[in-house]
Amino acid sequence: MTAATRNPGVRGPADTPEQIRREGSFLRRHFATLRGPLVGVDGSPTRLALSAHAWGEPVPKTAAAAKKLAAKGTRLREKYQKTKERSA
């Protein structure tokens, strides 16, 4: 995917099926299995943690906070699947 075709992060409530799907996928992809630290050696949030803020989520500082974001992503994906089934 090129930069020209990327959409910005979903800010605010995800109220359309497309937004629900995108936000749920983002949260699961980035926070279900952490690929790096959430806080740097100087105590500031890393780019991984700040990516949540770009999507309108709180900046996670612990692994438990990241797991909560991943769980929210799972709930959003399930909500999207239910919406998709209803419209079919």
C-alpha positions in Angstrom: 0.0 0.0 0.0 1.4 3.3 -1.0 1.2 6.4 1.1 -1.2 7.9 -1.3 -3.9 5.3 -0.7 -3.6 5.2 3.2 -6.4 6.5 5.3 -5.7 8.5 8.5 -6.5 6.8 11.9 -10.1 6.7 13.1 -10.5 9.5 15.6 -13.5 9.6 17.8 -16.2 7.0 17.8 -16.0 4.4 15.1 -19.6 4.6 13.8 -19.5 3.1 10.4 -18.7 -0.6 9.6 -15.6 0.5 7.7 -14.2 2.5 10.7 -15.1 -0.3 13.1 -13.2 -2.8 11.0 -10.1 -0.6 10.5 -9.8 0.4 14.2 -10.3 -3.1 15.4 -7.7 -4.4 13.0 -5.2 -1.7 14.0 -5.6 -2.4 17.8 -5.3 -6.1 17.4 -2.3 -5.9 15.0 -0.3 -3.5 17.1 -1.2 -4.4 20.7 -2.1 -8.1 20.8 1.5 -9.1 20.5 3.9 -6.3 21.4 6.9 -5.9 19.1 8.8 -3.5 21.3 8.7 -1.5 24.5 6.0 1.0 25.2 8.3 3.3 27.2 11.8 4.3 26.3 14.8 4.3 28.6 14.2 8.0 29.4 10.5 7.2 30.4 8.9 8.8 27.4 6.4 6.8 25.3 7.8 5.1 22.2 6.4 5.4 18.7 4.5 2.2 19.2 2.7 3.6 22.2 2.1 7.0 20.5 0.5 5.2 17.5 -2.5 4.5 19.8 -2.8 8.3 20.5 -2.9 8.9 16.8 -6.0 6.8 16.6 -7.7 8.6 19.5 -6.8 6.0 22.2 -5.0 6.5 25.5 -1.2 6.0 25.3 -0.5 2.6 26.9 2.4 2.6 29.3 2.2 -1.0 30.5 1.6 -4.4 28.9 -1.7 -4.6 30.7 -2.8 -1.4 29.1 -1.8 -2.7 25.7 -3.8 -5.9 26.3 -6.9 -3.8 27.1 -6.4 -2.0 23.7 -6.1 -5.4 22.0 -9.3 -6.6 23.8 -11.1 -3.5 22.5 -9.9 -4.4 19.0 -11.3 -7.9 19.3 -14.6 -6.5 20.5 -14.7 -4.1 17.5 -13.9 -6.9 15.1 -16.7 -9.0 16.5 -19.1 -6.1 16.2 -18.0 -5.6 12.6 -18.7 -9.3 11.9 -22.2 -9.1 13.4 -22.9 -6.0 11.3 -21.7 -7.7 8.2 -23.9 -10.8 8.8 -27.0 -8.6 9.4 -26.5 -6.8 6.1 -26.0 -10.0 4.1 
